[in-house]
Amino acid sequence: MKDRIFHEAFLGQGGRYLPSAGSEEARSVDAYRSRCQTWADRVTQSVPTMSEIYVDINADESLNAVAFQHKGIDFIGINIGSFHILNTLFLRMLADRRILPDVGDIDKERIESSGLLQVEPMFDYGLGSGDIKLFPRCSQRVEYALRLSMLAIDFLTLHEIYHHKNGHVALYANRYGIASLVELSGAPTPISTAIRHVIEWDADSMAVSAQFQFVLNDSYPFGLAAKDPLRFYTWAFAIGTLIRLLGERAFHPSTLLTMPYPPPRLRQLVVMEIANILAHGKEDPALTTEFQRQIIGATDDVESTFSLLTGESAKQGRDEVLYAVEALEGHTKEMNRLWRDEVRSMLLPFAHGKLAE
């Protein structure tokens, strides 16, 4: 029944995504659904006041997701484009011998031309008639690319789950009459941009805490090899790439709060800082040092990779990073103040479980 209600809610975007029955793609999409649902079940089953969140995949081909309530049911819709685009992007990254050269056998790979991000995603993501020239020739690099993609999808899914758990969706619905919380939407709402920023920081913070604890403890349920000595790097590269892919939002610190959503590079810095705090909490100096080395390396490699893929100057990327660093301290203080003085009390009637102080 919930699948039919979900389909009805997304009719304007093509409904629930339904590949040909029995096809290789159908089996992959079913596996994706199951994985995303598993994350939701892990959270809801640990919180007695939460009802089930139904997670499914809709037919929209863009990179996005939405948390919403419909007919009294909590839903998360992940666009099929999120899987297509992320799979395609990471596979094309690993097809270029200049990108992540320590993974697999780069002697099997070649150098791709710039402007890769402008190429349409292969919507069969390698399972059918896609252009094999844009896939890695080394099977280990193919496997690593798909691992990166699913880590990014896991983070996106957890972000939406915590929009439900922390009362964001219910607040939007009950106080503002907005039934869905659509990521990256610039549509006008009665909610101030500052409060929208706080709510996104909260969802990002909780998603990082939930996902990175598994990485930190080397107990990831799927997607990372056990005892992987570079698991911090792998996680940071995947999440950093996802956030950068959400858009090139040029900004200056003075205009930050005019933006409906925090710009990607600022979100990237905040996410990595939260992971840094969690790593320090282990009180293991050697682990903390190794974590910091891998995170810094991954963050630098995300920037250089995007320069290679887009053909844009690396200087523009560095300037955006500097703006983000300049904005981070002041913006964090403002977000913390708004959280304490306004947003936390707004969310308390709708949240399931404890909220950050």
MARVEX-537498 format. One line per 3 residues: for each residue z, x, y of N, C-alpha, C. Coordinates in nm, 2 decimals. Layout:
<nodes>
Z:X:Y:Z:X:Y:Z:X:Y; ...
</nodes>
This chain:
<nodes>
0.00:0.08:-0.12:0.00:0.00:0.00:0.00:0.09:0.13; 0.08:0.19:0.13:0.09:0.28:0.25:-0.04:0.34:0.28; -0.12:0.38:0.17:-0.25:0.44:0.20:-0.34:0.34:0.27
-0.33:0.21:0.24:-0.42:0.11:0.30:-0.38:0.09:0.45; -0.24:0.09:0.47:-0.19:0.08:0.61:-0.24:0.20:0.69; -0.23:0.32:0.63:-0.27:0.44:0.70:-0.42:0.44:0.73
-0.50:0.39:0.64:-0.64:0.38:0.66:-0.67:0.28:0.78; -0.60:0.18:0.78:-0.61:0.08:0.89:-0.58:0.14:1.02; -0.48:0.22:1.03:-0.43:0.28:1.15:-0.54:0.38:1.21
-0.62:0.44:1.12:-0.71:0.54:1.16:-0.86:0.49:1.16; -0.88:0.36:1.15:-1.02:0.31:1.15:-1.10:0.36:1.26; -1.04:0.38:1.38:-1.12:0.42:1.49:-1.16:0.57:1.48
-1.10:0.65:1.39:-1.14:0.78:1.36:-1.20:0.80:1.23; -1.24:0.69:1.17:-1.31:0.70:1.04:-1.22:0.67:0.92; -1.09:0.64:0.95:-1.00:0.60:0.84:-0.94:0.72:0.76
-0.89:0.68:0.64:-0.83:0.78:0.55:-0.95:0.87:0.50; -0.93:1.00:0.48:-1.04:1.08:0.44:-1.06:1.07:0.29; -1.18:1.03:0.24:-1.20:1.00:0.10:-1.33:1.07:0.06
-1.32:1.19:0.01:-1.44:1.26:-0.05:-1.48:1.19:-0.18; -1.60:1.23:-0.23:-1.65:1.17:-0.35:-1.56:1.18:-0.46; -1.53:1.07:-0.53:-1.43:1.07:-0.64:-1.48:1.17:-0.75
-1.38:1.25:-0.80:-1.41:1.34:-0.91:-1.47:1.47:-0.86; -1.50:1.49:-0.73:-1.57:1.61:-0.69:-1.46:1.72:-0.67; -1.51:1.84:-0.66:-1.42:1.96:-0.64:-1.35:1.94:-0.50
-1.42:1.89:-0.40:-1.35:1.86:-0.28:-1.24:1.76:-0.29; -1.26:1.65:-0.37:-1.16:1.55:-0.39:-1.03:1.61:-0.45; -1.05:1.70:-0.55:-0.94:1.76:-0.61:-0.86:1.85:-0.51
-0.94:1.92:-0.43:-0.87:2.01:-0.32:-0.80:1.92:-0.22; -0.86:1.82:-0.18:-0.79:1.73:-0.08:-0.67:1.67:-0.14; -0.67:1.63:-0.26:-0.55:1.57:-0.33:-0.44:1.68:-0.33
-0.48:1.80:-0.36:-0.38:1.91:-0.36:-0.32:1.93:-0.22; -0.40:1.92:-0.12:-0.35:1.93:0.02:-0.26:1.82:0.05; -0.30:1.70:0.02:-0.21:1.59:0.04:-0.07:1.61:-0.03
-0.08:1.65:-0.15:0.05:1.67:-0.23:0.14:1.77:-0.16; 0.07:1.88:-0.12:0.15:1.99:-0.06:0.22:1.94:0.07; 0.14:1.88:0.16:0.20:1.83:0.28:0.31:1.72:0.26
0.29:1.64:0.16:0.39:1.54:0.13:0.52:1.60:0.07; 0.50:1.71:0.00:0.62:1.78:-0.05:0.71:1.83:0.06; 0.65:1.88:0.17:0.73:1.93:0.28:0.81:1.81:0.34
0.74:1.70:0.36:0.81:1.58:0.41:0.92:1.53:0.32; 0.90:1.53:0.19:1.00:1.49:0.10:1.12:1.58:0.10; 1.09:1.71:0.11:1.20:1.81:0.12:1.30:1.78:0.23
1.24:1.74:0.35:1.32:1.71:0.46:1.39:1.57:0.45; 1.31:1.47:0.42:1.37:1.33:0.41:1.48:1.32:0.31; 1.46:1.38:0.19:1.56:1.37:0.09:1.69:1.45:0.11
1.68:1.53:0.21:1.81:1.60:0.25:1.88:1.54:0.36; 1.83:1.43:0.42:1.89:1.36:0.53:1.91:1.21:0.49; 2.03:1.17:0.46:2.05:1.03:0.41:2.00:0.92:0.49
1.99:0.94:0.62:1.95:0.83:0.71:1.80:0.82:0.73; 1.73:0.91:0.67:1.58:0.91:0.69:1.52:0.83:0.58; 1.42:0.75:0.62:1.33:0.69:0.52:1.21:0.78:0.49
1.14:0.75:0.39:1.02:0.83:0.35:0.92:0.84:0.46; 0.87:0.96:0.48:0.75:0.98:0.57:0.63:0.99:0.48; 0.53:0.90:0.51:0.41:0.90:0.43:0.31:0.99:0.50
0.26:1.10:0.43:0.17:1.20:0.49:0.04:1.18:0.43; -0.07:1.18:0.51:-0.20:1.16:0.45:-0.30:1.23:0.54; -0.43:1.23:0.50:-0.53:1.31:0.57:-0.63:1.20:0.62
-0.66:1.21:0.75:-0.76:1.12:0.81:-0.90:1.19:0.83; -1.00:1.12:0.87:-1.13:1.17:0.87:-1.18:1.24:1.00; -1.09:1.25:1.09:-1.12:1.32:1.22:-1.15:1.47:1.19
-1.26:1.52:1.24:-1.30:1.65:1.21:-1.25:1.76:1.31; -1.16:1.72:1.40:-1.10:1.82:1.49:-0.97:1.88:1.43; -0.92:1.98:1.50:-0.80:2.05:1.45:-0.68:1.98:1.53
-0.61:1.89:1.45:-0.50:1.82:1.52:-0.42:1.74:1.41; -0.31:1.68:1.46:-0.23:1.60:1.37:-0.15:1.50:1.46; -0.09:1.40:1.40:-0.02:1.30:1.47:0.09:1.25:1.39
0.21:1.23:1.46:0.32:1.16:1.40:0.33:1.02:1.46; 0.35:0.92:1.38:0.35:0.78:1.44:0.42:0.69:1.35; 0.45:0.57:1.41:0.51:0.46:1.34:0.41:0.34:1.34
0.39:0.28:1.23:0.30:0.16:1.22:0.35:0.07:1.11; 0.37:-0.06:1.16:0.42:-0.16:1.07:0.55:-0.12:1.00; 0.64:-0.06:1.08:0.77:-0.02:1.04:0.78:0.10:0.94
0.67:0.17:0.93:0.66:0.29:0.84:0.64:0.41:0.92; 0.71:0.52:0.88:0.68:0.65:0.95:0.57:0.72:0.88; 0.47:0.76:0.96:0.35:0.83:0.91:0.33:0.96:0.97
0.26:1.05:0.90:0.20:1.17:0.96:0.05:1.17:0.92; -0.04:1.19:1.01:-0.18:1.20:0.98:-0.23:1.34:1.02; -0.28:1.41:0.93:-0.34:1.54:0.95:-0.49:1.53:0.94
-0.56:1.57:1.05:-0.70:1.56:1.05:-0.76:1.65:0.94; -0.86:1.60:0.87:-0.93:1.68:0.77:-0.99:1.81:0.84; -1.03:1.79:0.97:-1.08:1.91:1.04:-0.98:2.02:1.05
-0.85:2.00:1.04:-0.75:2.10:1.04:-0.77:2.19:0.92; -0.80:2.13:0.81:-0.82:2.21:0.68:-0.96:2.28:0.69; -1.06:2.21:0.73:-1.20:2.27:0.74:-1.20:2.38:0.83
-1.15:2.36:0.95:-1.16:2.47:1.06:-1.07:2.59:1.02; -0.95:2.57:0.98:-0.86:2.68:0.94:-0.92:2.76:0.82; -0.96:2.69:0.72:-1.02:2.76:0.61:-1.14:2.84:0.65
-1.23:2.78:0.72:-1.35:2.84:0.77:-1.32:2.96:0.85; -1.23:2.95:0.95:-1.19:3.06:1.04:-1.14:3.18:0.96; -1.04:3.15:0.88:-0.97:3.27:0.81:-1.07:3.33:0.71
-1.15:3.25:0.64:-1.25:3.31:0.55:-1.35:3.40:0.63; -1.39:3.35:0.75:-1.49:3.43:0.83:-1.42:3.55:0.88; -1.29:3.54:0.92:-1.22:3.66:0.96:-1.22:3.77:0.85
-1.19:3.73:0.73:-1.18:3.83:0.62:-1.31:3.87:0.57; -1.42:3.81:0.61:-1.56:3.85:0.58:-1.60:3.97:0.66; -1.52:4.00:0.77:-1.55:4.11:0.86:-1.46:4.23:0.83
-1.52:4.34:0.80:-1.44:4.46:0.75:-1.35:4.51:0.86; -1.38:4.48:0.99:-1.29:4.52:1.10:-1.16:4.45:1.11; -1.15:4.33:1.04:-1.04:4.25:1.06:-0.95:4.26:0.93
-0.82:4.29:0.95:-0.72:4.31:0.84:-0.78:4.40:0.74; -0.81:4.52:0.78:-0.88:4.62:0.69:-0.79:4.66:0.57; -0.66:4.64:0.58:-0.57:4.68:0.47:-0.56:4.58:0.35
-0.63:4.47:0.37:-0.63:4.37:0.27:-0.75:4.39:0.18; -0.73:4.40:0.05:-0.84:4.41:-0.05:-0.93:4.53:-0.03; -1.06:4.51:-0.07:-1.16:4.62:-0.06:-1.26:4.59:0.05
-1.23:4.66:0.16:-1.32:4.63:0.28:-1.46:4.70:0.26; -1.48:4.79:0.16:-1.61:4.85:0.14:-1.71:4.74:0.09; -1.65:4.63:0.04:-1.74:4.52:0.00:-1.79:4.43:0.12
-1.72:4.45:0.23:-1.75:4.36:0.35:-1.84:4.42:0.45; -1.88:4.35:0.55:-1.97:4.40:0.65:-1.91:4.37:0.79; -1.99:4.40:0.89:-1.94:4.37:1.03:-2.02:4.24:1.08
-1.95:4.14:1.11:-2.01:4.02:1.16:-2.04:4.02:1.31; -2.13:3.94:1.35:-2.16:3.94:1.50:-2.05:3.86:1.57; -2.04:3.88:1.70:-1.94:3.81:1.78:-1.98:3.67:1.80
-1.89:3.59:1.86:-1.92:3.45:1.88:-1.90:3.36:1.76; -1.82:3.42:1.66:-1.80:3.35:1.53:-1.74:3.21:1.55; -1.65:3.20:1.65:-1.58:3.07:1.67:-1.67:2.96:1.71
-1.79:2.99:1.76:-1.88:2.89:1.81:-1.96:2.83:1.69; -1.95:2.89:1.57:-2.03:2.84:1.46:-1.96:2.72:1.40; -2.04:2.62:1.37:-1.98:2.50:1.31:-1.91:2.53:1.18
-1.79:2.47:1.15:-1.72:2.49:1.03:-1.81:2.45:0.91; -1.79:2.51:0.80:-1.86:2.47:0.67:-1.77:2.36:0.61; -1.82:2.24:0.62:-1.73:2.13:0.58:-1.70:2.12:0.43
-1.78:2.19:0.35:-1.74:2.20:0.21:-1.65:2.32:0.19; -1.61:2.39:0.29:-1.52:2.51:0.29:-1.53:2.59:0.16; -1.66:2.62:0.13:-1.68:2.71:0.02:-1.70:2.65:-0.11
-1.69:2.52:-0.12:-1.69:2.46:-0.26:-1.82:2.41:-0.30; -1.92:2.42:-0.20:-2.05:2.37:-0.24:-2.16:2.46:-0.18; -2.23:2.40:-0.08:-2.35:2.47:-0.03:-2.33:2.55:0.10
-2.20:2.59:0.13:-2.18:2.66:0.25:-2.25:2.80:0.25; -2.26:2.85:0.37:-2.33:2.98:0.39:-2.24:3.09:0.33; -2.28:3.14:0.22:-2.19:3.23:0.15:-2.19:3.37:0.22
-2.28:3.39:0.31:-2.28:3.52:0.38:-2.16:3.53:0.47; -2.10:3.42:0.51:-1.99:3.42:0.60:-1.85:3.42:0.52; -1.86:3.44:0.39:-1.74:3.44:0.31:-1.71:3.59:0.27
-1.59:3.62:0.25:-1.56:3.76:0.20:-1.62:3.78:0.06; -1.66:3.90:0.04:-1.72:3.94:-0.09:-1.61:3.98:-0.19; -1.50:4.03:-0.13:-1.38:4.07:-0.21:-1.30:3.95:-0.24
-1.27:3.92:-0.37:-1.20:3.80:-0.41:-1.05:3.81:-0.36; -1.00:3.93:-0.34:-0.86:3.94:-0.29:-0.86:3.89:-0.15; -0.96:3.92:-0.07:-0.97:3.88:0.07:-0.99:3.73:0.08
-1.06:3.67:-0.01:-1.08:3.53:-0.01:-0.94:3.46:-0.04; -0.87:3.51:-0.14:-0.74:3.45:-0.17:-0.65:3.47:-0.05; -0.65:3.58:0.02:-0.56:3.60:0.13:-0.60:3.51:0.25
-0.72:3.49:0.27:-0.77:3.40:0.38:-0.72:3.26:0.35; -0.73:3.21:0.23:-0.68:3.07:0.20:-0.53:3.06:0.21; -0.46:3.17:0.17:-0.31:3.18:0.19:-0.28:3.16:0.34
-0.34:3.23:0.42:-0.32:3.22:0.57:-0.34:3.08:0.62; -0.45:3.02:0.57:-0.48:2.89:0.61:-0.37:2.79:0.58; -0.32:2.80:0.45:-0.22:2.70:0.41:-0.09:2.72:0.48
-0.05:2.85:0.51:0.07:2.87:0.59:0.06:2.81:0.72; -0.06:2.81:0.79:-0.08:2.75:0.91:-0.07:2.59:0.90; -0.13:2.54:0.80:-0.12:2.39:0.77:0.03:2.35:0.75
0.10:2.44:0.67:0.25:2.41:0.65:0.32:2.40:0.78; 0.30:2.49:0.87:0.36:2.49:1.00:0.33:2.36:1.08; 0.20:2.33:1.08:0.15:2.21:1.15:0.22:2.09:1.09
0.23:2.08:0.96:0.29:1.96:0.89:0.44:1.96:0.93; 0.51:2.07:0.92:0.66:2.07:0.95:0.68:2.03:1.10; 0.60:2.08:1.19:0.61:2.04:1.33:0.61:1.88:1.34
0.51:1.82:1.27:0.51:1.67:1.28:0.63:1.61:1.21; 0.67:1.66:1.10:0.79:1.61:1.03:0.91:1.61:1.13; 0.93:1.71:1.20:1.05:1.72:1.29:1.03:1.63:1.42
0.91:1.60:1.45:0.89:1.49:1.55:0.95:1.36:1.50; 0.95:1.34:1.37:1.02:1.22:1.32:1.17:1.24:1.31; 1.21:1.35:1.24:1.35:1.37:1.21:1.43:1.38:1.34
1.38:1.45:1.44:1.46:1.46:1.56:1.45:1.35:1.66; 1.38:1.24:1.62:1.38:1.12:1.70:1.27:1.12:1.81; 1.18:1.21:1.81:1.08:1.22:1.91:0.99:1.09:1.91
0.94:1.06:1.78:0.85:0.95:1.77:0.92:0.82:1.80; 1.05:0.80:1.76:1.12:0.68:1.79:1.15:0.67:1.93; 1.18:0.78:2.00:1.20:0.77:2.15:1.08:0.73:2.22
0.96:0.78:2.18:0.84:0.74:2.25:0.81:0.59:2.23; 0.84:0.55:2.10:0.81:0.41:2.07:0.91:0.31:2.14; 1.04:0.34:2.14:1.14:0.25:2.19:1.16:0.25:2.34
1.15:0.37:2.40:1.17:0.38:2.54:1.04:0.37:2.62; 0.93:0.42:2.57:0.81:0.42:2.64:0.70:0.33:2.59; 0.72:0.27:2.47:0.61:0.19:2.42:0.49:0.26:2.36
0.51:0.39:2.33:0.40:0.47:2.28:0.43:0.49:2.13; 0.34:0.44:2.05:0.36:0.43:1.90:0.33:0.57:1.83; 0.26:0.65:1.89:0.22:0.78:1.82:0.23:0.90:1.92
0.27:1.01:1.85:0.28:1.14:1.93:0.17:1.22:1.88; 0.06:1.22:1.96:-0.06:1.30:1.92:-0.06:1.44:1.98; -0.07:1.54:1.90:-0.07:1.67:1.95:-0.18:1.70:2.05
-0.15:1.78:2.15:-0.25:1.83:2.24:-0.32:1.72:2.33; -0.26:1.60:2.33:-0.32:1.50:2.41:-0.29:1.52:2.56; -0.39:1.51:2.64:-0.36:1.52:2.79:-0.36:1.38:2.85
-0.36:1.28:2.77:-0.37:1.14:2.82:-0.24:1.12:2.91; -0.25:1.05:3.02:-0.14:1.02:3.10:-0.03:0.93:3.03; 0.09:0.97:3.05:0.20:0.89:2.99:0.31:0.88:3.09
0.41:0.79:3.07:0.52:0.78:3.17:0.62:0.89:3.14; 0.60:0.98:3.05:0.69:1.09:3.02:0.65:1.21:3.10; 0.75:1.27:3.17:0.71:1.38:3.25:0.66:1.50:3.17
0.58:1.59:3.23:0.53:1.70:3.15:0.65:1.79:3.11; 0.75:1.80:3.19:0.86:1.89:3.15:0.93:1.84:3.03; 0.95:1.71:3.02:1.01:1.65:2.90:0.92:1.67:2.78
0.79:1.65:2.79:0.70:1.68:2.68:0.71:1.82:2.64; 0.72:1.91:2.73:0.74:2.05:2.69:0.86:2.07:2.60; 0.97:2.01:2.65:1.10:2.03:2.57:1.08:1.97:2.43
1.02:1.86:2.42:1.00:1.79:2.29:0.91:1.88:2.20; 0.81:1.94:2.25:0.73:2.04:2.17:0.81:2.16:2.13; 0.89:2.21:2.23:0.97:2.33:2.19:1.06:2.29:2.08
1.12:2.17:2.08:1.21:2.13:1.98:1.14:2.12:1.84; 1.03:2.06:1.84:0.95:2.05:1.71:0.91:2.19:1.66; 0.86:2.28:1.75:0.82:2.41:1.71:0.95:2.49:1.66
1.06:2.48:1.73:1.18:2.55:1.69:1.22:2.51:1.55; 1.22:2.38:1.52:1.27:2.33:1.39:1.17:2.37:1.28; 1.04:2.36:1.31:0.94:2.40:1.21:0.95:2.55:1.18
0.97:2.63:1.28:0.99:2.77:1.25:1.11:2.79:1.16; 1.22:2.73:1.20:1.35:2.75:1.13:1.33:2.71:0.98; 1.27:2.59:0.96:1.25:2.54:0.82:1.16:2.63:0.74
1.04:2.67:0.80:0.95:2.75:0.73:0.99:2.89:0.71; 1.04:2.95:0.82:1.06:3.10:0.82:1.18:3.13:0.73; 1.28:3.04:0.71:1.39:3.07:0.62:1.34:3.10:0.48
1.24:3.03:0.44:1.18:3.06:0.31:1.12:3.20:0.30; 1.05:3.23:0.41:0.98:3.36:0.42:1.09:3.47:0.42; 1.19:3.45:0.50:1.29:3.55:0.52:1.37:3.58:0.39
1.39:3.47:0.31:1.47:3.48:0.19:1.38:3.51:0.07; 1.25:3.53:0.09:1.15:3.56:-0.01:1.15:3.45:-0.12; 1.16:3.32:-0.07:1.17:3.21:-0.16:1.07:3.10:-0.13
0.96:3.14:-0.07:0.86:3.04:-0.02:0.81:2.96:-0.14; 0.81:2.82:-0.13:0.77:2.74:-0.24:0.63:2.75:-0.29; 0.54:2.79:-0.19:0.40:2.81:-0.23:0.34:2.89:-0.11
0.23:2.96:-0.14:0.16:3.02:-0.03:0.18:3.16:0.00; 0.30:3.22:-0.04:0.33:3.36:-0.02:0.36:3.42:-0.16; 0.31:3.53:-0.19:0.34:3.60:-0.32:0.49:3.64:-0.31
0.56:3.62:-0.42:0.70:3.67:-0.43:0.70:3.82:-0.42; 0.81:3.86:-0.35:0.83:4.00:-0.33:0.72:4.07:-0.25; 0.65:4.00:-0.17:0.54:4.05:-0.09:0.60:4.13:0.03
0.59:4.27:0.03:0.65:4.35:0.13:0.60:4.32:0.27; 0.48:4.26:0.28:0.42:4.23:0.41:0.43:4.08:0.44; 0.53:4.01:0.39:0.53:3.86:0.40:0.55:3.82:0.55
0.63:3.90:0.63:0.65:3.87:0.77:0.52:3.88:0.85; 0.45:3.98:0.82:0.32:4.00:0.88:0.22:3.88:0.85; 0.22:3.85:0.72:0.13:3.74:0.68:0.16:3.61:0.75
0.29:3.58:0.75:0.34:3.45:0.82:0.30:3.46:0.97; 0.34:3.57:1.03:0.32:3.58:1.18:0.17:3.57:1.21; 0.08:3.64:1.13:-0.06:3.63:1.16:-0.11:3.49:1.15
-0.07:3.42:1.04:-0.12:3.28:1.02:-0.07:3.19:1.13; 0.05:3.19:1.17:0.11:3.10:1.27:0.05:3.14:1.41; 0.04:3.27:1.43:-0.01:3.32:1.56:-0.15:3.27:1.58
-0.23:3.28:1.47:-0.37:3.24:1.48:-0.38:3.09:1.50; -0.30:3.01:1.43:-0.30:2.86:1.45:-0.27:2.83:1.60; -0.17:2.89:1.66:-0.13:2.85:1.79:-0.24:2.90:1.89
-0.30:3.01:1.87:-0.41:3.06:1.96:-0.53:2.97:1.95; -0.55:2.92:1.83:-0.67:2.83:1.80:-0.65:2.69:1.87; -0.53:2.66:1.90:-0.51:2.53:1.96:-0.57:2.51:2.10
-0.61:2.63:2.16:-0.68:2.62:2.29:-0.65:2.74:2.38; -0.75:2.77:2.46:-0.73:2.87:2.56:-0.69:2.81:2.69; -0.56:2.80:2.71:-0.51:2.73:2.83:-0.47:2.84:2.93
-0.57:2.87:3.02:-0.54:2.96:3.13:-0.43:2.90:3.22; -0.33:2.98:3.25:-0.22:2.93:3.33:-0.16:3.05:3.41; -0.08:3.01:3.51:0.00:3.10:3.58:0.14:3.04:3.58
0.24:3.13:3.58:0.38:3.07:3.57:0.41:2.97:3.67; 0.35:2.98:3.79:0.38:2.88:3.90:0.32:2.74:3.87; 0.22:2.73:3.78:0.16:2.60:3.75:0.20:2.55:3.61
0.29:2.62:3.54:0.32:2.59:3.40:0.35:2.44:3.38; 0.44:2.39:3.46:0.49:2.25:3.43:0.39:2.14:3.48; 0.27:2.18:3.53:0.17:2.08:3.55:0.09:2.05:3.42
0.11:2.13:3.32:0.03:2.12:3.20:0.10:2.02:3.10; 0.02:1.93:3.04:0.09:1.84:2.95:0.15:1.90:2.82; 0.10:2.01:2.78:0.16:2.09:2.67:0.18:2.23:2.70
0.28:2.30:2.64:0.29:2.44:2.67:0.17:2.52:2.63; 0.12:2.61:2.71:0.00:2.69:2.67:0.03:2.77:2.54; -0.08:2.79:2.46:-0.06:2.85:2.33:0.01:2.99:2.33
-0.03:3.08:2.42:0.04:3.21:2.41:0.19:3.20:2.44; 0.23:3.11:2.53:0.37:3.09:2.55:0.44:3.03:2.43; 0.38:2.94:2.36:0.43:2.88:2.24:0.44:2.99:2.13
0.34:3.08:2.13:0.34:3.19:2.03:0.46:3.28:2.05; 0.49:3.32:2.17:0.60:3.40:2.20:0.74:3.33:2.17; 0.75:3.21:2.20:0.87:3.13:2.16:0.89:3.13:2.01
0.78:3.09:1.94:0.79:3.08:1.79:0.84:3.22:1.73; 0.78:3.33:1.78:0.82:3.46:1.72:0.96:3.50:1.76; 1.00:3.46:1.88:1.14:3.49:1.92:1.24:3.41:1.83
1.21:3.29:1.80:1.30:3.21:1.71:1.31:3.28:1.57; 1.19:3.32:1.52:1.19:3.40:1.39:1.27:3.52:1.41; 1.27:3.59:1.52:1.34:3.71:1.54:1.49:3.69:1.54
1.53:3.58:1.60:1.68:3.54:1.60:1.72:3.51:1.45; 1.64:3.45:1.37:1.67:3.42:1.23:1.68:3.55:1.15; 1.59:3.64:1.18:1.60:3.77:1.11:1.72:3.85:1.14
1.76:3.85:1.27:1.88:3.92:1.31:2.01:3.85:1.24; 2.00:3.72:1.22:2.11:3.65:1.16:2.14:3.70:1.02; 2.05:3.77:0.95:2.07:3.82:0.82:2.17:3.95:0.82
2.18:4.00:0.94:2.27:4.12:0.96:2.24:4.23:0.86; 2.11:4.25:0.85:2.05:4.36:0.76:1.96:4.45:0.85; 2.01:4.56:0.91:1.94:4.64:1.00:1.80:4.68:0.95
1.79:4.72:0.82:1.66:4.76:0.77:1.56:4.65:0.77; 1.61:4.53:0.73:1.52:4.41:0.72:1.48:4.37:0.87; 1.57:4.38:0.96:1.54:4.34:1.10:1.44:4.44:1.16
1.45:4.56:1.13:1.36:4.66:1.18:1.22:4.64:1.12; 1.21:4.61:0.99:1.08:4.59:0.92:1.02:4.46:0.98; 1.10:4.36:0.99:1.05:4.23:1.05:0.99:4.26:1.18
1.06:4.33:1.27:1.00:4.35:1.41:0.87:4.43:1.41; 0.87:4.53:1.32:0.74:4.60:1.31:0.63:4.52:1.26; 0.65:4.43:1.16:0.54:4.35:1.11:0.50:4.24:1.21
0.60:4.18:1.28:0.57:4.08:1.38:0.49:4.13:1.50; 0.53:4.25:1.55:0.46:4.31:1.66:0.31:4.34:1.61; 0.30:4.40:1.49:0.17:4.43:1.44:0.08:4.31:1.43
0.14:4.20:1.37:0.06:4.08:1.36:0.02:4.01:1.49; 0.11:4.01:1.59:0.08:3.96:1.72:-0.03:4.04:1.78; -0.03:4.17:1.78:-0.14:4.25:1.83:-0.27:4.23:1.76
-0.26:4.21:1.63:-0.38:4.19:1.55:-0.45:4.05:1.58; -0.36:3.95:1.60:-0.42:3.82:1.64:-0.50:3.84:1.77; -0.45:3.91:1.87:-0.52:3.92:2.00:-0.65:4.00:1.97
-0.65:4.11:1.90:-0.77:4.19:1.88:-0.87:4.11:1.80; -0.82:4.03:1.70:-0.91:3.95:1.62:-0.99:3.85:1.70; -0.91:3.78:1.79:-0.98:3.68:1.87:-1.08:3.74:1.96
-1.05:3.86:2.01:-1.15:3.93:2.09:-1.28:3.96:2.01; -1.26:4.00:1.89:-1.38:4.03:1.80:-1.46:3.90:1.77; -1.38:3.79:1.74:-1.45:3.67:1.70:-1.52:3.60:1.82
-1.47:3.61:1.94:-1.52:3.54:2.05:-1.62:3.62:2.13; -1.61:3.75:2.12:-1.69:3.84:2.20:-1.64:3.85:2.34; -1.52:3.80:2.37:-1.46:3.80:2.50:-1.38:3.93:2.52
-1.36:3.97:2.64:-1.29:4.09:2.68:-1.15:4.08:2.63; -1.10:4.19:2.57:-0.96:4.19:2.53:-0.87:4.19:2.66; -0.92:4.23:2.77:-0.83:4.23:2.89:-0.79:4.09:2.93
-0.88:3.99:2.92:-0.84:3.86:2.95:-0.72:3.81:2.86; -0.73:3.85:2.73:-0.62:3.81:2.64:-0.49:3.88:2.68; -0.50:4.01:2.72:-0.38:4.08:2.76:-0.32:4.02:2.88
-0.41:3.98:2.98:-0.36:3.92:3.10:-0.28:3.79:3.07; -0.34:3.71:2.98:-0.27:3.58:2.94:-0.13:3.61:2.87; -0.13:3.72:2.79:0.00:3.76:2.73:0.10:3.79:2.84
0.06:3.87:2.94:0.15:3.91:3.05:0.20:3.79:3.12; 0.11:3.70:3.15:0.15:3.57:3.22:0.26:3.50:3.13; 0.23:3.50:3.00:0.33:3.43:2.91:0.46:3.50:2.91
0.46:3.63:2.91:0.59:3.71:2.91:0.66:3.68:3.04; 0.58:3.69:3.15:0.64:3.66:3.29:0.70:3.52:3.29; 0.64:3.43:3.23:0.68:3.29:3.24:0.80:3.26:3.15
0.81:3.34:3.04:0.90:3.30:2.93:1.04:3.28:2.97; 1.10:3.38:3.03:1.24:3.37:3.06:1.28:3.25:3.15; 1.20:3.24:3.26:1.23:3.12:3.35:1.21:2.99:3.29
1.10:2.98:3.21:1.06:2.85:3.15:1.17:2.82:3.04; 1.21:2.92:2.96:1.31:2.90:2.86:1.44:2.84:2.92; 1.48:2.90:3.04:1.60:2.85:3.10:1.59:2.71:3.15
1.47:2.68:3.20:1.45:2.54:3.25:1.45:2.44:3.13; 1.38:2.48:3.02:1.38:2.40:2.90:1.52:2.38:2.84; 1.60:2.48:2.84:1.74:2.47:2.79:1.82:2.38:2.88
1.80:2.39:3.01:1.87:2.30:3.10:1.83:2.16:3.08; 1.70:2.13:3.07:1.66:1.99:3.05:1.71:1.94:2.92; 1.71:2.02:2.81:1.76:1.98:2.68:1.91:1.94:2.70
1.99:2.02:2.76:2.13:1.99:2.77:2.16:1.87:2.86; 2.09:1.86:2.97:2.12:1.76:3.07:2.05:1.63:3.05; 1.94:1.63:2.98:1.86:1.50:2.97:1.82:1.47:2.83
1.74:1.56:2.77:1.66:1.52:2.66:1.75:1.50:2.53; 1.85:1.59:2.51:1.93:1.57:2.39:2.00:1.44:2.39; 2.05:1.39:2.50:2.12:1.26:2.50:2.02:1.15:2.48
1.89:1.16:2.53:1.79:1.06:2.51:1.76:1.05:2.36; 1.76:1.16:2.29:1.72:1.16:2.15:1.83:1.12:2.05; 1.95:1.14:2.09:2.06:1.12:2.00:2.06:0.98:1.93
2.03:0.87:2.00:2.03:0.74:1.93:1.92:0.73:1.82; 1.82:0.82:1.83:1.70:0.80:1.74:1.70:0.92:1.64; 1.77:1.02:1.65:1.76:1.14:1.57:1.83:1.12:1.44
1.79:1.18:1.33:1.85:1.18:1.20:1.91:1.32:1.18; 2.04:1.32:1.17:2.11:1.45:1.16:2.14:1.51:1.29; 2.19:1.63:1.29:2.23:1.70:1.41:2.12:1.75:1.49
2.14:1.76:1.62:2.04:1.82:1.71:2.10:1.95:1.76; 2.02:2.04:1.81:2.07:2.16:1.86:2.16:2.13:1.98; 2.26:2.21:2.01:2.35:2.19:2.12:2.28:2.24:2.25
</nodes>
